[in-house]
């Protein structure tokens, strides 16, 4: 363990999370089905090896599925409020281990410690939401056209839910899916990102502890590890009726085609190319806060990160100067140090994509007004620390149309009314998050109207980044169209059944058809 890890208590955090023998490369978790090749996890914070996790083989996967399907036969029969009680206990465990898990998230993924704690809080929040929902899995009742008949709809568990999560939110997005799937009566199989596998083991240990304490089957929560080949085991498996996948658009298209080919269901949360529209009636201070946090939070590695700032020509220079000034105050460094604003990006492959994007925007005619670059020297030994950059660009640049998972913000200028800005915003393949900064009611309503933002999330006077548990999270177009977390997102984890009951001694047929025997 490195000096950085020791200084910030990572070893103690791992101990609290039940992750043992981390230095020997034999990390395992309860109900963790993996006996294949070793996957090494390096921290982008200091470049040091955190530990090694064994990948899941096909044989491991088959054993796991036997355990999971057997557990489902018992778990689905438990009343939903009882399942909610188990999720409540899971949330309590997360509260107890919030600091330890938050540190691990920060160290393994590279986001700030505050954001790591925030991610664990999202897990706690979705557990609270799911507990209440466990008593509200309502169907509908309706009148039959036939006398003496009653009709209603109800929802039943799907079965084994497969979850593929991304490195940027190594624990929260899994919990969004898992907490809802559990209260719906499903069991889960989780493949965390191979770039953050230790976080997966920690969460698995916490969940396994809760299920053991309640005398429940071990297969309700299952963990598999590995690259895309391990994910394919789930996408091709007819025993997995739903695959929820978070990641790149490229990955999502592969998952969607594979799952659809066997007539399964997929829930996709994919790329974003999110914009904030800044109108002449915008509050400059609020605009700067929303844009800067949206662009540099998690080092630009959120699916909701702000990539484009679409500014009215009358405000352009004022907003540009304010944003540039704010960037000059950013502190880049160890994310476990709460004095820093920006930590590293995930690995050196991501660094290359960042550098290529900056080269491309210049090649297309853009003007870099806040210089980027890779930091080196003391504190930056991992080679994963980069400077948040700002470039003036035009909407039709190829690189502006593309999502680069790094802290690069493009400034775009518009003229005329808000509909011109909306045309720029909507003219990308992605459709996740969007925002407008304005004190003009007509502009705000136009932004939210059917002719306004085409994204799944549309905010007024807040940025693009982040989401509340109570609302359904997701986007349109190449973002995938899925919805997770709040509202009625629970329905995707269940199958709907229409029921008709005849409480008479006769059997009248619909539409007056006669069939006498």
C-alpha positions, -999 to 999 in steps of 0.1 A, spaced: 0 0 0 14 34 -10 22 63 14 -8 82 0 -31 53 8 -16 49 43 -19 86 50 -56 87 41 -66 54 58 -73 33 28 -60 1 44 -83 6 74 -112 13 50 -106 -19 32 -105 -38 65 -139 -23 75 -153 -33 41 -142 -69 45 -117 -68 17 -88 -90 29 -53 -98 18 -54 -70 -6 -16 -68 -10 -13 -105 -18 -37 -103 -48 -62 -128 -34 -91 -105 -28 -124 -123 -28 -159 -115 -15 -187 -136 -2 -206 -152 -31 -181 -139 -55 -179 -164 -84 -144 -159 -99 -115 -183 -104 -100 -171 -137 -71 -148 -146 -61 -120 -123 -74 -84 -129 -51 -58 -115 -66 -26 -101 -43 4 -100 -53 37 -84 -52 68 -107 -45 88 -75 -9 75 -71 -5 48 -97 -1 21 -71 -16 -14 -72 -46 -17 -50 -51 -53 -55 -59 -82 -78 -92 -98 -84 -99 -131 -102 -120 -129 -133 -151 -151 -138 -148 -181 -161 -177 -197 -180 -177 -225 -154 -179 -200 -126 -207 -182 -143 -228 -214 -148 -224 -222 -111 -234 -187 -102 -265 -188 -123 -276 -221 -107 -273 -203 -73 -291 -172 -85 -320 -190 -101 -325 -212 -71 -325 -181 -48 -351 -165 -70 -376 -192 -64 -375 -184 -27 -369 -146 -28 -399 -139 -51 -423 -155 -26 -413 -131 2 -439 -102 6 -426 -70 -9 -426 -52 25 -403 -79 39 -380 -74 9 -381 -37 17 -370 -44 52 -340 -62 40 -332 -33 17 -336 -10 47 -310 -30 66 -287 -27 36 -291 10 37 -282 10 74 -250 -9 67 -241 16 41 -246 44 67 -222 26 90 -196 21 63 -201 54 44 -167 69 52 -148 37 43 -166 30 11 -164 67 1 -126 66 5 -123 34 -16 -144 50 -43 -122 80 -43 -90 60 -43 -99 34 -69 -118 57 -93 -101 91 -87 -131 113 -79 -129 137 -49 -135 123 -15 -166 145 -11 -180 130 -44 -171 95 -31 -192 102 0 -219 117 -22 -220 85 -43 -225 64 -12 -252 88 0 -270 81 -33 -269 44 -25 -284 52 9 -311 74 -7 -322 48 -32 -325 23 -4 -348 47 15 -368 53 -17 -371 15 -24 -382 8 12 -412 31 7 -419 18 -28 -420 -18 -14 -455 -10 -2 -466 8 -34 -461 -17 -62 -495 -8 -75 -514 -22 -104 -546 -10 -120 -583 -20 -118 -607 -15 -146 -643 -23 -156 -650 -52 -179 -674 -50 -208 -689 -83 -196 -713 -83 -167 -701 -102 -136 -665 -98 -145 -636 -79 -129 -603 -69 -145 -571 -58 -130 -533 -56 -137 -505 -67 -114 -468 -69 -115 -446 -99 -109 -408 -102 -106 -388 -108 -137 -361 -132 -124 -324 -127 -126 -314 -91 -135 -280 -86 -150 -262 -53 -142 -232 -39 -160 -218 -8 -144 -192 18 -155 -161 30 -137 -172 66 -132 -199 56 -107 -185 23 -94 -212 18 -67 -242 42 -70 -256 30 -103 -254 -6 -92 -274 4 -61 -300 23 -82 -307 -10 -101 -302 -34 -72 -324 -17 -46 -353 -15 -70 -348 -50 -84 -346 -65 -49 -379 -49 -37 -395 -61 -69 -385 -97 -60 -357 -101 -85 -322 -114 -78 -291 -96 -93 -259 -105 -110 -235 -76 -112 -205 -71 -134 -187 -40 -122 -162 -22 -144 -129 -40 -146 -114 -6 -138 -129 -5 -103 -134 -41 -92 -124 -37 -56 -154 -14 -51 -176 -43 -64 -161 -67 -38 -167 -42 -10 -204 -38 -19 -209 -75 -24 -195 -81 11 -219 -55 27 -249 -70 9 -239 -106 17 -237 -97 54 -273 -84 53 -287 -115 36 -268 -138 59 -282 -121 90 -317 -125 76 -312 -162 68 -318 -156 31 -302 -174 2 -267 -163 -9 -277 -161 -45 -299 -130 -42 -268 -109 -48 -240 -121 -70 -208 -106 -83 -189 -115 -115 -157 -99 -127 -139 -94 -160 -140 -76 -193 -166 -74 -220 -164 -112 -225 -178 -117 -190 -206 -93 -198 -214 -113 -229 -222 -143 -207 -252 -123 -194 -263 -106 -226 -264 -140 -244 -281 -159 -215 -318 -165 -219 -320 -170 -181 -314 -133 -177 -346 -115 -188 -333 -80 -182 -298 -66 -187 -292 -31 -173 -260 -16 -188 -243 17 -182 -214 28 -203 -205 41 -238 -229 42 -267 -208 18 -285 -211 -8 -257 -248 -1 -254 -255 -9 -291 -237 -42 -287 -257 -51 -256 -290 -40 -271 -285 -61 -302 -275 -92 -283 -303 -90 -258 -329 -81 -284 -318 -111 -305 -331 -134 -278 -361 -111 -272 -349 -101 -238 -352 -66 -222 -324 -41 -219 -321 -9 -198 -294 13 -213 -278 44 -198 -252 55 -223 -233 86 -235 -241 122 -230 -230 154 -247 -247 178 -224 -252 215 -229 -261 246 -209 -278 274 -228 -270 308 -215 -295 335 -225 -293 373 -222 -314 370 -190 -291 346 -173 -277 351 -138 -239 352 -144 -229 339 -109 -253 310 -111 -241 302 -146 -205 301 -136 -211 278 -106 -233 254 -127 -210 253 -157 -177 249 -138 -190 222 -115 -207 205 -144 -175 206 -165 -148 197 -140 -167 176 -114 -154 140 -114 -128 154 -137 -153 156 -165 -161 118 -163 -198 120 -155 -224 110 -182 -241 143 -172 -209 164 -173 -213 197 -191 -195 195 -225 -210 225 -243 -218 260 -232 -241 277 -257 -239 314 -250 -259 343 -265 -236 366 -285 -246 396 -263 -233 377 -232 -205 358 -247 -175 378 -237 -188 384 -202 -195 347 -196 -163 336 -212 -142 360 -190 -160 348 -158 -155 311 -166 -119 316 -174 -113 334 -142 -131 306 -123 -109 280 -139 -78 299 -127 -89 291 -91 -92 253 -96 -69 231 -75 -58 199 -91 -44 171 -70 -50 141 -47 -88 137 -45 -86 124 -10 -74 159 0 -106 179 4 -87 211 -5 -85 200 -41 -113 205 -66 -102 181 -94 -86 147 -92 -72 124 -119 -90 108 -148 -93 70 -147 -62 58 -166 -36 66 -193 -59 55 -221 -83 82 -210 -54 107 -209 -47 99 -246 -83 105 -255 -82 138 -237 -50 148 -256 -64 137 -289 -96 157 -284 -76 189 -277 -55 183 -308 -86 177 -329 -105 209 -318 -74 229 -329 -72 211 -362 -108 219 -369 -102 256 -363 -110 259 -326 -92 282 -302 -81 270 -268 -85 297 -242 -77 276 -211 -47 254 -219 -49 218 -211 -21 193 -206 -9 164 -185 6 173 -151 38 157 -138 60 159 -108 54 154 -71 18 143 -65 12 136 -101 32 104 -105 3 83 -118 3 103 -151 -35 106 -149 -38 142 -138 -48 166 -165 -57 203 -166 -94 212 -172 -94 229 -206 -117 253 -224 -119 257 -262 -139 281 -284 -155 261 -311 -184 258 -336 -213 234 -332 -206 214 -363 -170 204 -354 -168 166 -353 -151 167 -319 -179 188 -305 -204 162 -317 -184 135 -299 -184 128 -261 -149 129 -247 -149 116 -212 -125 142 -198 -126 178 -185 -129 197 -218 -155 224 -222 -165 239 -256 -178 274 -258 -204 279 -286 -220 312 -296 -256 317 -307 -276 347 -320 -313 354 -322 -338 338 -298 -337 307 -276 -349 284 -304 -316 290 -322 -298 279 -291 -321 248 -288 -313 239 -324 -276 238 -316 -282 219 -283 -304 192 -299 -282 188 -330 -261 160 -315 -266 122 -313 -268 121 -276 -298 132 -254 -291 128 -217 -290 161 -198 -295 197 -206 -299 230 -189 -308 266 -195 -298 297 -175 -324 324 -177 -347 345 -156 -371 348 -185 -402 327 -180 -410 324 -217 -375 311 -225 -377 286 -196 -411 273 -208 -399 271 -244 -369 251 -232 -392 226 -214 -419 225 -241 -424 198 -268 -403 220 -291 -376 225 -266 -349 202 -252 -349 167 -266 -330 153 -236 -343 130 -209 -332 156 -183 -340 193 -188 -331 217 -160 -337 254 -155 -312 275 -135 -291 245 -124 -264 227 -143 -265 194 -162 -246 174 -137 -262 152 -110 -297 139 -104 -322 134 -75 -333 100 -65 -370 108 -67 -369 114 -105 -364 89 -132 -328 92 -146 -320 86 -182 -319 100 -217 -330 97 -253 -314 90 -287 -279 75 -284 -282 78 -246 -303 46 -248 -338 56 -236 -336 38 -203 -349 51 -169 -334 42 -136 -338 53 -99 -370 72 -91 -406 77 -103 -420 45 -119 -386 32 -130 -394 1 -109 -417 -12 -136 -388 -22 -159 -377 -48 -133 -411 -65 -133 -435 -82 -158 -470 -70 -161 -500 -93 -161 -536 -86 -170 -562 -106 -150 -599 -112 -156 -621 -128 -131 -656 -142 -138 -677 -144 -106 -709 -156 -123 -722 -191 -133 -721 -182 -170 -694 -176 -196 -704 -147 -219 -679 -141 -247 -665 -108 -257 -681 -88 -285 -713 -109 -281 -699 -139 -298 -721 -170 -295 -705 -204 -290 -732 -228 -277 -724 -263 -268 
